[in-house]
Amino acid sequence: MAKLLVVDDDRDVVELLTFLLERFGHKIIEAENGKEGLETAVRERPDLIVLDIMMPEMDGLTMNKHLLKNPSTQAIPVIILTAKGQIRDTFEMTPNIKCFMEKPFDPKEFQAIVMDSLRKN
């Protein structure tokens, strides 16, 4: 189906997302911090990015700013998945952010949002 990049430093979250998304035939690429995620996004050009905010090396906010500056990555839809719900307003007007979900999340709702984000892209 689609190539998805999961950027999160929590291994348990990455494994859960990989399990959920591979069941629908998606190819999953992983990165454990924003720096690695940005490099992977530029190189792999995923169809969708699932991005955590609080990570070492480079946080998700900074990574997304770099994605938006690069013509080759600025149109890639992003789903923010984070435990930091109070920063939701930061993303309200960001054009590539399709959804903001807080951890813990409902797996069925997450899958529906991924499918909807891919359809709209």
C-alpha positions as CSV (number, residue, x, y, z in Angstrom):
1,M,0.0,0.0,0.0
2,A,2.0,3.0,1.3
3,K,5.5,3.6,2.7
4,L,5.2,5.1,6.2
5,L,8.0,6.6,8.3
6,V,7.6,6.2,12.1
7,V,9.8,8.6,14.1
8,D,9.7,7.9,17.8
9,D,12.4,7.2,20.4
10,D,10.1,4.8,22.4
11,R,10.8,1.3,21.1
12,D,7.4,0.0,22.4
13,V,5.5,2.6,20.5
14,V,7.4,1.9,17.3
15,E,6.8,-1.8,17.6
16,L,3.1,-1.3,18.2
17,L,2.7,1.1,15.2
18,T,4.7,-1.2,13.0
19,F,2.4,-4.1,14.0
20,L,-0.8,-2.1,13.4
21,L,0.3,-0.6,10.1
22,E,1.9,-3.7,8.5
23,R,-1.4,-5.6,9.0
24,F,-2.8,-3.2,6.3
25,G,0.1,-3.9,3.9
26,H,2.1,-0.7,4.6
27,K,5.9,-0.7,4.4
28,I,7.3,0.8,7.7
29,I,10.5,2.7,7.9
30,E,11.7,3.6,11.4
31,A,13.8,6.4,12.9
32,E,14.5,6.9,16.6
33,N,15.0,10.7,16.6
34,G,14.3,13.8,14.5
35,K,17.7,14.0,12.9
36,E,17.6,10.4,11.7
37,G,13.9,10.9,10.7
38,L,14.7,14.0,8.6
39,E,17.5,12.2,6.8
40,T,15.3,9.2,6.2
41,A,12.4,11.4,4.9
42,V,14.6,13.1,2.4
43,R,16.2,9.8,1.2
44,E,13.0,7.6,1.2
45,R,10.2,10.1,0.5
46,P,7.6,8.3,2.5
47,D,3.9,8.7,1.8
48,L,3.2,9.6,5.4
49,I,5.2,10.4,8.6
50,V,4.1,9.5,12.1
51,L,6.1,11.9,14.3
52,D,6.7,12.1,18.0
53,I,7.6,15.5,19.6
54,M,9.9,14.8,22.5
55,M,13.0,13.0,21.2
56,P,16.8,13.2,21.6
57,E,19.1,14.7,18.9
58,M,16.3,16.7,17.2
59,D,12.8,17.1,18.5
60,G,9.7,16.6,16.3
61,L,9.0,20.4,16.1
62,T,12.4,21.1,14.6
63,M,12.2,18.1,12.3
64,N,8.8,19.3,10.9
65,K,10.2,22.8,10.4
66,H,13.0,21.3,8.2
67,L,10.4,19.1,6.4
68,L,8.4,22.2,5.5
69,K,11.5,24.1,4.2
70,N,12.5,21.3,1.8
71,P,10.5,21.3,-1.4
72,S,11.0,17.5,-1.7
73,T,9.4,16.8,1.7
74,Q,7.0,19.8,2.4
75,A,4.0,18.0,1.0
76,I,4.4,14.8,3.0
77,P,1.5,14.5,5.4
78,V,2.4,14.2,9.1
79,I,0.5,12.7,12.0
80,I,1.7,14.0,15.4
81,L,1.6,11.3,18.0
82,T,2.8,12.5,21.4
83,A,2.3,12.5,25.1
84,K,2.6,16.3,25.2
85,G,-1.0,17.2,24.5
86,Q,-0.6,20.8,25.7
87,I,1.4,21.8,22.6
88,R,-1.5,21.0,20.2
89,D,-2.0,24.7,19.4
90,T,1.5,24.8,18.0
91,F,0.4,22.7,15.1
92,E,-3.1,24.1,14.4
93,M,-1.9,26.2,11.4
94,T,0.9,23.9,10.1
95,P,-0.1,22.9,6.6
96,N,1.4,19.4,6.5
97,I,0.0,18.3,9.9
98,K,-3.0,16.1,9.2
99,C,-3.8,15.0,12.7
100,F,-2.6,15.4,16.3
101,M,-3.1,12.4,18.6
102,E,-2.1,12.0,22.2
103,K,-0.5,8.9,23.7
104,P,-2.0,6.6,24.7
105,F,-4.1,6.3,21.6
106,D,-6.8,4.0,20.4
107,P,-5.3,1.7,17.7
108,K,-8.5,1.6,15.6
109,E,-8.8,5.4,15.6
110,F,-5.1,5.6,14.7
111,Q,-5.6,3.2,11.8
112,A,-8.6,5.2,10.5
113,I,-6.6,8.4,10.7
114,V,-3.7,6.9,8.7
115,M,-6.0,5.7,6.0
116,D,-7.9,9.0,5.8
117,S,-4.6,10.9,5.7
118,L,-3.3,8.7,2.9
119,R,-6.5,9.1,0.9
120,K,-6.4,12.9,1.2
121,N,-2.8,13.2,0.0
